[in-house]
Amino acid sequence: MHAPGATALWYAQNLTTNGLQGWIQDNVVPLILLTIAVILLWIGGRGDNAGVARRSVGLLVGLIALGIAVSGNGPRVGAFLANLIVG
């Protein structure tokens, strides 16, 4: 039989955030994308097409940043962009 402190220590050492990250990627990100799409359709339905275009560009940049952050390819993307400038 293990001591309660040893069991708690074992659980504390093996904690990860993989379950939380997976849940966020599987549930929260699609919900955010759906919300953005509904808002853009609502704004477009009012006839403010210039506003939709302006917000869409900002959202596209934000979604690109979200994709880079979620995929974990930030260093590779940064190296690619640096190589475009430096050569």
N, C-alpha and C positions, 0 to 999 in steps of 0.2 A: 504494500500500500504506500502510495506517495504522500508526502506532506502537502498540505494545501498550498503552502508558499511555493514549493517546487512546481506544482501543477500550474499555478498562476504565472510563474516565471516562464515556463515552457510556452504557454499560450501567448504571452506578451512578446516573446522573441520571434514567434512565427506569424505575427499579424502582418497582413499586407492590405493594400488598397485595390487589389485587382478586381475583387467582386464589386466594389463601389464604382470603379472606373468602367467596368463592363456594363453595369446597370445604367450609368449615365449615358454611355455611348448608345446603348440599345433603346433607351426610353426617353431620356430628356432631350437629346439632340434632335431626333425626329419630331418631337413635340414642338420644339422651338422653330424648326423649319416649317412645320405646318402653320404655326401661328403667324410667322412672317408672310407666308403665302396668302393667308386669309386677310391680313392687314393690307397687303399690296392690292389684292382684288377689291377690297372695300374702298381704298383710295382711288383706284382706277374707275370704279363704278360711279364715283362722284364727278368724273370728268377731268380730274387733275392729272393728266398724263405726264406733264413735265415733272410733277412732284413724284410720281411713281418712278420715272426714269432716274431722277436724282437720288431717291432713296435706294433704288435697286443697285446702283453703282456702289454706294456705301455698304449695302448689305453684302454684295459680292466680295468686296475686299474683306469684310468681317468673316464671311464664310470661308474664304481662302485661309485666313489666319487660324480659324477654328480647325480646319482640315489639317493644317500643318501641325498644330498643337496636339490634336487627337492622334494623328498617325505616328508621331515621334520622329518625323523626318526633318525636324528643324535644322540640325547641323548640316545635313546634305543640301537642303534648299538654300541655306545661307552661303555655303561654299559655291553653289551654282551661281547665285546672284553676284557674289564677289568675283567670280571668274568672268562674268559678263562685263564687269567694269574694268578689272585689271587686265584681263586677257589671258 
